[in-house]
């Protein structure tokens, strides 16, 4: 696929570059609580504008229902991007077109998902929106795909517009693909995967894809309780997918899956709940497991210390609540130690894992790579064809 570096070599000065970024950041009362994705988008935008391109950033925020929603406006995102670029970024409405721009200017379109055609399953509807986006770029315009977190979506601003304009992969997408290929094609051994999150069913496809390739698969988070139930343990009121118990029992036959030996349980899902740390065979009736325990962290850390490659996706517990953050913090620190002391190649698979790193104040640079796309990363590792990448490979 062609890259934005190729575009710069060809000459981009005076041309309009439509850049699809992933700026879907969390907001609290209109304030950005984690700007990681915005910061990750800066290099490609900055390099293009620095070469004299007129950059039009296209992005989404949340899941608006059928039309504009002031609570999901990209206004705070445009303001933060402007701060990081050191120049104002104007927010404009697609229906009003792009204002006159000078070389190096950057503008941002309002939330592209305010237009329902963006996510339409109807090819013609998406194509019509893509035509409008391409028209903004003009006859000499180009498209740069730099939102890795959305390349698994067949959407107008991700897929269809690449059929209308000369298309290039941005630096962020290139970096993500390079890392994920390293994980899937020739990972150094021992190869260890850490999976957390709430549901086994959400991770089943990636478990099936990775289990033959890994030396150890460490399982925490809410999903571990279905595995524990498959071993015959009672799990109280912990999250449990009964329809996945037989599947988990078969997966455990691989001998590669490492489960928690102790968990932190609570009598309520709140930071003020009564809590206990108990062995997995002693989870009380009516209590729910909300984190892995210290013995489990130690066991996981011992496995991670031997790893040459580590992929982590999903927190070990409800890290957003202080009483249940220690498991995620402990495993993250073990991955950091494996990277610093053992030279492991460590990848944080985006989504809640990346959010946890920042929320817990852990140094991002201590990991080899933090992905910006949780869902996209998992689908890549599953071996799926990602529409936003496949369309770039035509060039």
C-alpha positions in Angstrom: 0.0 0.0 0.0 1.1 3.6 -0.6 2.0 5.6 2.4 1.8 9.3 3.3 5.6 9.3 3.0 5.1 8.4 -0.7 2.6 11.3 -0.9 5.0 13.7 0.6 7.7 12.6 -1.9 5.3 13.1 -4.8 4.5 16.6 -3.5 1.5 17.6 -1.4 2.0 21.4 -1.1 -1.2 23.2 -2.1 -3.2 20.0 -2.3 -6.1 19.1 0.1 -5.5 16.0 2.2 -8.6 14.4 3.7 -7.2 12.6 6.7 -9.4 10.0 8.5 -8.2 10.0 12.2 -9.6 8.1 15.1 -10.4 10.8 17.7 -13.1 8.9 19.6 -11.9 10.0 23.1 -13.8 9.7 26.4 -15.5 12.9 27.6 -16.8 13.8 31.1 -19.2 16.8 31.0 -17.6 17.9 27.7 -14.0 17.6 29.0 -11.6 15.1 27.5 -10.4 12.6 30.1 -7.9 10.7 27.9 -6.3 12.4 24.9 -4.2 9.5 23.9 -5.8 9.0 20.5 -5.5 12.8 19.7 -1.8 12.7 20.5 -1.4 9.7 18.4 -2.9 11.5 15.4 -0.6 14.5 15.6 2.5 13.2 13.7 0.8 12.4 10.4 -1.3 15.6 10.4 1.7 17.7 11.4 3.9 16.2 8.7 1.3 16.8 6.0 0.6 20.4 7.0 4.3 21.0 7.4 4.7 20.1 3.8 2.1 22.6 2.8 -1.0 20.4 2.5 -4.4 21.8 3.4 -5.5 19.2 5.9 -9.2 18.3 6.5 -9.5 15.9 9.4 -12.5 13.6 9.4 -13.4 11.8 12.6 -16.3 10.6 14.8 -17.1 10.7 18.5 -19.4 8.2 20.2 -22.5 6.7 18.6 -25.0 9.5 17.7 -28.5 8.2 16.9 -29.8 9.4 13.6 -28.4 13.0 13.6 -26.5 15.7 15.4 -26.0 15.5 19.2 -24.4 18.5 20.9 -23.0 16.2 23.6 -21.0 14.4 20.9 -19.6 17.5 19.1 -16.0 17.3 18.2 -15.5 20.9 19.4 -13.3 19.9 22.4 -11.3 17.5 20.3 -10.6 20.3 17.7 -9.5 22.6 20.5 -7.2 20.0 21.9 -5.7 19.1 18.5 -5.0 22.8 17.9 -3.2 23.0 21.2 -1.0 20.0 20.3 -0.3 21.3 16.8 0.4 24.8 18.1 -2.1 26.3 15.6 -5.9 26.7 15.7 -8.1 24.0 14.2 -11.4 25.2 13.0 -14.4 22.9 13.3 -16.6 23.0 10.2 -19.9 21.5 9.1 -19.8 19.1 6.1 -23.0 20.7 4.7 -21.3 24.1 4.7 -18.2 23.0 2.9 -14.6 23.8 3.8 -13.6 27.4 4.1 -10.8 28.9 2.1 -7.5 27.5 3.4 -3.9 28.5 3.1 -1.1 26.0 2.8 -0.5 24.2 6.1 -4.0 25.0 7.5 -5.9 22.3 9.4 -9.6 22.1 9.8 -11.8 19.4 11.3 -15.2 18.3 10.0 -17.9 17.9 12.7 -18.6 14.4 13.9 -19.0 12.4 10.6 -21.4 10.0 12.3 -23.9 12.8 12.6 -24.6 11.8 9.0 -26.3 8.4 9.2 -24.9 7.5 5.8 -21.5 7.1 7.4 -22.4 3.8 9.1 -25.1 2.7 6.6 -25.2 -0.9 5.5 -26.4 0.4 2.1 -23.5 0.7 -0.3 -25.1 3.5 -2.3 -25.8 5.6 0.7 -22.2 5.3 2.0 -20.9 6.0 -1.5 -23.0 9.2 -1.8 -21.4 10.5 1.4 -18.0 9.5 0.2 -18.6 11.5 -3.0 -19.3 14.5 -0.9 -16.2 14.1 1.1 -14.1 13.6 -2.0 -15.6 16.8 -3.5 -14.2 18.7 -0.5 -10.7 17.7 -1.4 -11.1 18.9 -5.0 -9.7 17.5 -8.2 -6.1 17.3 -6.9 -7.1 16.0 -3.4 -6.0 12.8 -1.7 -7.1 10.6 1.1 -4.9 9.5 4.0 -6.2 6.7 6.3 -4.7 7.3 9.7 -7.4 6.1 12.1 -6.4 2.5 12.9 -9.2 2.2 15.5 -11.7 2.3 12.6 -10.1 0.3 9.8 -12.2 -2.8 10.7 -15.3 -0.8 9.8 -16.7 -0.6 6.3 -17.8 3.0 6.6 -18.0 5.9 4.2 -15.0 7.9 5.6 -12.9 4.8 6.1 -13.6 2.6 3.1 -15.7 4.2 0.4 -13.8 7.5 0.1 -10.7 5.5 -0.6 -12.4 4.4 -3.8 -13.0 8.0 -4.9 -9.6 9.6 -4.1 -6.0 8.5 -4.4 -5.5 6.7 -1.1 -2.5 6.4 1.3 -1.9 4.8 4.6 -0.9 7.3 7.4 2.1 6.8 9.7 -0.1 5.6 12.6 -1.8 2.9 10.5 1.6 1.8 9.2 3.1 1.5 12.7 0.1 -0.5 14.0 0.2 -2.9 11.1 3.9 -3.5 11.4 3.5 -4.3 15.1 0.6 -6.6 14.7 2.3 -8.5 11.8 5.3 -9.0 14.2 2.9 -10.5 16.7 1.2 -12.9 14.2 3.9 -13.8 11.7 7.1 -14.5 13.7 6.7 -13.7 17.4 9.8 -14.4 19.6 9.3 -17.2 22.1 8.1 -17.6 24.8 5.0 -15.8 23.4 2.6 -14.8 26.2 -0.9 -13.3 25.8 -2.8 -11.7 28.6 -6.5 -11.4 28.1 -9.1 -9.7 30.4 -12.3 -7.9 30.0 -15.8 -9.0 30.8 -16.9 -11.7 28.4 -15.4 -14.8 27.0 -17.7 -14.5 24.0 -16.1 -11.2 23.0 -12.6 -12.8 22.9 -13.4 -16.3 21.7 -12.3 -15.7 18.1 -9.0 -14.3 19.2 -8.4 -17.1 21.7 -9.0 -19.6 18.9 -6.6 -17.8 16.6 -3.8 -17.2 19.2 -3.9 -20.4 21.3 -2.0 -22.5 18.8 0.7 -19.8 18.6 1.3 -18.9 22.2 3.2 -20.6 25.0 0.9 -19.2 27.7 -2.5 -17.5 27.8 -3.2 -15.6 31.1 -6.8 -15.0 31.7 -8.2 -12.4 34.1 -11.1 -9.9 34.3 -14.8 -10.9 34.3 -14.2 -13.5 31.6 -12.1 -15.7 34.0 -15.1 -16.7 36.0 -16.6 -18.7 33.1 -13.3 -20.6 32.9 -13.4 -21.1 36.6 -16.9 -22.5 36.3 -15.7 -24.8 33.6 -13.2 -26.2 36.2 -16.1 -26.9 38.5 -15.8 -23.9 40.9 -18.8 -22.0 42.2 -18.4 -18.3 41.3 -21.1 -16.6 43.3 -22.7 -13.6 41.6 -19.6 -13.1 39.4 -20.1 -12.5 35.7 -20.8 -15.8 34.1 -21.7 -16.9 30.6 -23.2 -20.3 31.1 -23.5 -21.0 27.4 -19.7 -20.7 27.1 -18.8 -23.1 29.9 -18.4 -26.2 27.6 -16.3 -24.1 25.2 -14.0 -22.9 28.0 -13.7 -26.5 29.2 -12.4 -27.5 25.7 -10.0 -24.6 25.6 -8.5 -25.6 28.9 -7.5 -28.9 27.4 -4.7 -27.0 25.6 -2.8 -26.8 28.9 -1.7 -23.3 28.0 -4.3 -21.3 29.9 -3.3 -19.9 33.3 -6.2 -18.8 35.5 -6.3 -16.8 38.8 -5.9 -18.7 42.0 -7.4 -15.9 44.1 -9.8 -13.0 43.5 -11.1 -9.9 45.1 -14.8 -10.2 45.8 -17.4 -7.7 46.8 -20.9 -7.7 48.1 -21.8 -4.9 45.7 -20.6 -3.3 42.5 -19.3 -0.1 44.0 -16.2 1.5 45.4 -17.8 1.5 48.9 -18.6 -2.2 48.9 -17.4 -4.7 51.4 -14.5 -6.6 49.9 -12.5 -9.8 50.6 -9.6 -11.6 48.9 -10.4 -15.3 48.6 -9.2 -18.4 46.9 -11.1 -19.2 43.7 -12.6 -22.2 45.4 -14.0 -20.1 48.2 -16.1 -17.4 46.5 -19.0 -16.7 48.8 -22.6 -17.1 47.7 -24.0 -13.7 46.7 -20.6 -12.0 46.3 -19.0 -11.1 42.9 -15.4 -11.3 41.8 -14.2 -7.9 40.6 -10.4 -8.3 40.4 -7.7 -10.9 40.4 -5.9 -11.3 43.8 -2.3 -10.7 44.8 -1.3 -14.4 44.5 -2.6 -14.5 41.0 -0.7 -11.3 40.1 2.5 -13.0 41.4 1.8 -16.1 39.3 1.1 -14.1 36.2 4.3 -12.0 36.8 6.4 -15.2 37.0 5.1 -16.3 33.6 5.6 -12.8 32.1 9.2 -12.6 33.4 10.1 -15.4 31.1 8.3 -14.0 28.0 10.0 -12.6 24.9 6.7 -11.4 23.4 3.7 -10.1 25.3 0.3 -9.0 24.0 -2.2 -7.6 26.5 -5.8 -6.9 25.9 -8.3 -6.3 28.6 -8.1 -5.2 32.3 -7.8 -7.8 35.1 -10.6 -6.2 37.1 -12.8 -3.1 37.4 -9.8 -0.8 37.5 -12.0 2.3 37.4 -12.9 1.6 41.0 -10.0 1.9 43.4 -10.6 -1.3 45.4 -10.4 -3.4 42.2 -7.5 -1.7 40.4 -4.6 -3.6 42.0 -4.8 -6.6 39.7 -4.6 -4.6 36.5 -1.8 -2.4 38.0 0.2 -5.4 39.1 0.0 -7.2 35.8 0.8 -4.0 33.8 3.8 -3.5 36.0 4.9 -7.1 35.4 4.7 -6.4 31.7 6.7 -3.2 32.1 9.3 -5.2 34.1 9.5 -7.9 31.4 10.1 -5.2 28.8 12.7 -3.3 30.8 14.6 -6.2 32.4 13.9 -9.1 30.1 13.8 -7.2 26.8 10.4 -8.5 25.9 8.5 -7.0 23.0 5.3 -5.8 24.7 2.1 -4.6 23.0 -0.9 -3.1 24.8 -3.9 -3.9 22.6 -5.8 -0.7 22.8 -9.3 -0.2 24.2 -9.7 -0.6 27.9 -6.1 -1.8 28.4 -4.7 1.5 26.9 -7.2 3.4 29.0 -6.1 1.6 32.1 -2.4 2.4 31.5 -3.2 6.1 31.4 -5.8 6.1 34.1 -3.4 4.3 36.5 -0.6 6.7 35.8 1.7 4.1 34.3 4.4 5.3 31.9 3.3 4.7 28.3 6.8 4.6 27.0 7.6 1.6 29.2 5.7 -0.6 26.8 7.0 -1.4 23.3 3.7 -0.3 21.7 0.3 0.8 22.8 -2.3 0.3 20.1 -5.0 2.9 19.4 -7.5 0.3 18.2 -8.8 -2.4 20.5 -11.4 -3.9 18.2 -9.2 -3.5 15.1 -6.2 -5.1 16.9 -8.3 -8.1 17.9 -9.7 -8.6 14.4 -6.3 -8.3 12.8 -5.0 -11.0 15.2 -8.0 -13.2 14.4 -6.9 -13.1 10.8 -9.9 -11.2 9.5 -9.7 -8.9 6.5 -10.1 -5.3 7.7 -12.0 -3.3 5.1 -10.1 0.0 5.7 -6.8 -1.8 5.1 -7.9 -4.0 2.3 -9.0 -1.0 0.2 -5.6 0.6 0.6 -3.9 -2.5 -0.7 -5.4 -1.8 -4.2 -2.9 1.0 -4.5 
